[in-house]
Amino acid sequence: MLVGVLDEDSLKLYTLIWSRTVACQMESVTIEQVQVDIGNAEKSIVLRSSCSRVEFPGYQAVYEDVEAGAVRYRESDSHDRQEAFGILASLKTGDPLHLEEVDMKRHFTEPPPRYSEGSLVKKLEELGIGRPSTYASTLKVLKDRNYVTVKNHVLHPEFRGRMVSAFLSHHFTEVTDYSFTADMETELDNVSAGLTEWKGLLKDYWTRFRLYCSRAESVHIHQVEKMLERTYGHFLFASLPDKSRTCPWYIAKTLYGDDDEEENPQSTNTDEPKVLGVHPTSNEKVFLKNLALCMRLLLKNGPYGFYIQLGDDRKGHTPKRSSVSHIKDVDAITLEVALDLLRYPLTLGDHPKDGQPVILKLGKVGYTIKHRRTLASVPKNLKPENITMEKALQILSGKNVSLSGRPKSKPKVEEAVQAM
């Protein structure tokens, strides 16, 4: 009735809405399926044949799922479904069969297809994870953080996503379990329905989650690197002809192509470690290295960069290292600068209250004081060599520290705010 009244696109949209609306009020499809096992007398060889047919079309008389139709077409494999179904349905248990002809066909087992956005949402629904209102934001986060890329409507995992997944699966086993997420959804529904007390639920969850966080906090970066190497070693080093674990530039080009170049590269262009000199006490070489040159490309502006290392790499030995990411001109780093950087992290002493170490660390944003889980930034005007234990305690307590070490007086506005 609306042909000629609506334009082509509007007519397609209205037809889809009308078909789905009517179909949802109709009966389900009834499919009849037959399966036959055919074997020899000893049952050492058993072959299976199956076929199905639509006995009652139900809602598909009005609306037919395009994807379901494509699957049925592949299953039919170009021979008459009705005829095949009739032959199999006519067989009875114990009927003797005689071999007349063998048709040889070559078949390759294919891996499961990658998720599309629609199939991923369907899988989340099957697992009981999330709600319809959260699916769009979940997919948006995956794409915005470059955990996945979408190519031809198919989701392809990026190495950044693989790394995050491996880390969470390894160190947060309970939280990343499908059943945990689904059970949490159920518990939240119970809270909404008034069946569960929300404070008790959150306390129980936080107690367990805090334990995972404290364990993960104590994990050293080199332990994470080793875990990732074990997990994705076949992925990272499969293209190396000599099975060496040295990471050359061309691995990244193999994975991402020649167009994916590093943004804002460092000024130095050497792949080989640079020897700055020899440590005056231990007589060990002091190197300037680039931490996993190809990893920087894989992560695309990841957390890795140039660093100072004391001594050679040896099996079972982790050499002391210090990042130089805060230094813009890497080529200007001298042995004197390197030796000064290798002093950190520096333990200033034990905290008077709990006896835990107070550590002076050097990071990307500058120097910080660490005590257990507390981190406090060192003022820019305070040189690291002038930081004593007394000044470190003042910084940890949140007091402003002057160059002389005496706490600065608080501004009047700050005092008024704290008094409120």
Backbone hydrogen bonds, N-H to C=O, Kabsch-Sander energy under -0.5 kcal/mol:
donor,donor_aa,acceptor,acceptor_aa,energy
4,G,6,L,-0.6
5,V,2,L,-1.7
6,L,2,L,-2.1
11,L,7,D,-2.4
12,K,8,E,-2.0
13,L,9,D,-2.2
14,Y,10,S,-2.6
15,T,11,L,-2.4
16,L,12,K,-2.2
17,I,13,L,-2.4
18,W,14,Y,-2.8
19,S,15,T,-2.7
20,R,16,L,-2.5
21,T,17,I,-2.3
22,V,18,W,-2.4
23,A,19,S,-2.6
24,C,20,R,-1.9
25,Q,22,V,-1.4
26,M,23,A,-1.7
30,T,56,F,-2.5
31,I,29,V,-0.6
32,E,53,R,-2.7
34,V,51,C,-2.8
36,V,49,S,-3.3
38,I,36,V,-0.5
38,I,47,L,-3.7
40,N,45,I,-1.4
43,K,40,N,-1.1
47,L,38,I,-3.8
49,S,36,V,-2.7
51,C,34,V,-2.2
53,R,32,E,-2.4
55,E,30,T,-2.1
55,E,53,R,-0.7
56,F,30,T,-1.9
59,Y,27,E,-1.7
60,Q,57,P,-1.9
61,A,58,G,-1.7
62,V,59,Y,-1.9
63,Y,59,Y,-2.7
69,G,65,D,-2.2
70,A,66,V,-2.0
71,V,67,E,-1.9
72,R,68,A,-2.2
73,Y,69,G,-1.8
74,R,70,A,-1.9
75,E,71,V,-2.2
76,S,72,R,-1.8
77,D,73,Y,-1.2
78,S,73,Y,-0.5
79,H,76,S,-1.6
84,A,80,D,-2.2
85,F,81,R,-2.8
86,G,82,Q,-2.3
87,I,83,E,-2.0
88,L,84,A,-2.2
89,A,85,F,-2.6
90,S,86,G,-1.2
91,L,88,L,-1.0
95,D,92,K,-2.0
103,D,101,E,-0.5
104,M,102,V,-0.7
107,H,105,K,-0.5
120,L,116,S,-2.3
121,V,117,E,-1.9
122,K,118,G,-2.1
123,K,119,S,-2.0
124,L,120,L,-2.3
125,E,121,V,-2.1
126,E,122,K,-2.1
127,L,123,K,-2.1
128,G,124,L,-0.7
128,G,125,E,-0.6
129,I,124,L,-2.6
134,T,131,R,-2.3
135,Y,131,R,-1.1
136,A,132,P,-0.6
138,T,134,T,-2.1
139,L,135,Y,-2.3
140,K,136,A,-2.0
141,V,137,S,-2.2
142,L,138,T,-1.9
143,K,139,L,-1.7
144,D,140,K,-3.1
145,R,141,V,-2.2
146,N,143,K,-1.3
147,Y,142,L,-2.1
148,V,142,L,-1.5
149,T,156,H,-2.4
151,K,149,T,-0.6
151,K,154,V,-2.7
154,V,151,K,-1.2
155,L,115,Y,-3.0
156,H,149,T,-3.0
158,E,147,Y,-2.9
162,R,158,E,-2.0
163,M,159,F,-2.5
164,V,160,R,-2.2
165,S,161,G,-2.4
166,A,162,R,-2.6
167,F,163,M,-2.5
168,L,164,V,-2.5
169,S,165,S,-2.5
170,H,166,A,-1.7
171,H,167,F,-2.5
172,F,168,L,-2.6
176,T,172,F,-2.1
177,D,174,E,-1.0
181,T,177,D,-1.7
182,A,178,Y,-2.3
183,D,179,S,-2.9
184,M,180,F,-2.3
185,E,181,T,-1.8
186,T,182,A,-1.9
187,E,183,D,-2.6
188,L,184,M,-2.4
189,D,185,E,-1.9
190,N,186,T,-2.0
191,V,187,E,-2.0
192,S,188,L,-2.3
193,A,189,D,-1.9
194,G,191,V,-1.1
195,L,190,N,-2.8
196,T,190,N,-1.1
198,W,196,T,-0.5
201,L,197,E,-1.7
202,L,198,W,-2.5
203,K,199,K,-2.4
204,D,200,G,-2.2
205,Y,201,L,-2.2
206,W,202,L,-3.0
207,T,203,K,-2.1
208,R,204,D,-1.4
209,F,205,Y,-2.7
210,R,206,W,-2.7
211,L,207,T,-1.0
212,Y,208,R,-1.5
213,C,209,F,-2.2
214,S,210,R,-2.5
215,R,211,L,-1.9
216,A,212,Y,-2.5
217,E,213,C,-2.2
218,S,214,S,-1.0
219,V,216,A,-1.2
223,Q,220,H,-0.7
224,V,220,H,-1.6
225,E,221,I,-2.2
226,K,222,H,-2.1
227,M,223,Q,-2.2
228,L,224,V,-2.5
229,E,225,E,-2.2
230,R,226,K,-2.4
231,T,227,M,-2.2
232,Y,228,L,-3.0
233,G,229,E,-1.0
236,L,232,Y,-2.6
237,F,233,G,-2.7
238,A,234,H,-0.5
240,L,237,F,-1.4
243,K,240,L,-0.9
251,I,248,P,-1.0
252,A,249,W,-0.8
253,K,249,W,-1.1
254,T,250,Y,-2.2
255,L,251,I,-2.0
256,Y,252,A,-2.9
257,G,253,K,-2.2
260,D,257,G,-0.8
261,E,259,D,-1.6
274,K,288,L,-2.6
275,V,273,P,-0.5
276,L,274,K,-0.6
276,L,286,V,-3.2
277,G,286,V,-0.9
279,H,284,E,-3.2
283,N,279,H,-1.7
286,V,277,G,-2.7
287,F,285,K,-0.6
287,F,309,Q,-2.9
288,L,274,K,-2.6
289,K,287,F,-0.5
289,K,307,Y,-2.7
291,L,289,K,-0.6
291,L,305,G,-2.5
292,A,290,N,-0.7
293,L,290,N,-0.6
295,M,292,A,-0.6
296,R,292,A,-1.6
297,L,293,L,-0.9
298,L,294,C,-2.6
299,L,295,M,-2.7
300,K,296,R,-1.1
301,N,296,R,-0.8
302,G,296,R,-0.6
307,Y,289,K,-2.6
308,I,322,S,-3.4
309,Q,287,F,-2.2
310,L,320,K,-2.6
311,G,285,K,-3.3
311,G,309,Q,-0.7
314,R,317,H,-0.7
317,H,314,R,-1.9
320,K,310,L,-0.6
322,S,308,I,-2.1
324,V,306,F,-2.0
327,I,324,V,-1.9
328,K,326,H,-0.6
330,V,328,K,-1.2
332,A,329,D,-1.1
333,I,330,V,-1.7
338,A,334,T,-2.4
339,L,335,L,-2.7
340,D,336,E,-1.7
341,L,337,V,-2.1
342,L,338,A,-2.0
343,R,340,D,-1.0
344,Y,341,L,-1.6
346,L,360,L,-2.6
348,L,346,L,-0.6
348,L,358,V,-2.8
349,G,358,V,-0.9
351,H,356,Q,-3.3
355,G,351,H,-2.3
358,V,349,G,-3.1
359,I,357,P,-0.5
359,I,370,K,-2.7
360,L,346,L,-3.2
361,K,359,I,-0.6
361,K,368,T,-3.1
363,G,366,G,-2.5
366,G,363,G,-0.7
368,T,361,K,-2.2
369,I,376,A,-3.3
370,K,359,I,-2.8
371,H,374,T,-2.5
372,R,357,P,-0.5
374,T,371,H,-2.6
376,A,369,I,-2.3
378,V,367,Y,-2.7
382,L,379,P,-1.6
383,K,381,N,-0.6
386,N,383,K,-1.5
387,I,384,P,-1.4
388,T,386,N,-0.7
392,A,388,T,-2.3
393,L,389,M,-2.2
394,Q,390,E,-1.7
395,I,391,K,-2.4
396,L,392,A,-2.4
397,S,393,L,-1.7
398,G,395,I,-1.1
399,K,394,Q,-2.1
402,S,406,R,-1.3
405,G,402,S,-1.3
408,K,400,N,-1.9
415,E,411,P,-2.1
416,A,412,K,-2.2
417,V,413,V,-2.3
418,Q,414,E,-2.4
419,A,415,E,-2.1
420,M,416,A,-1.3
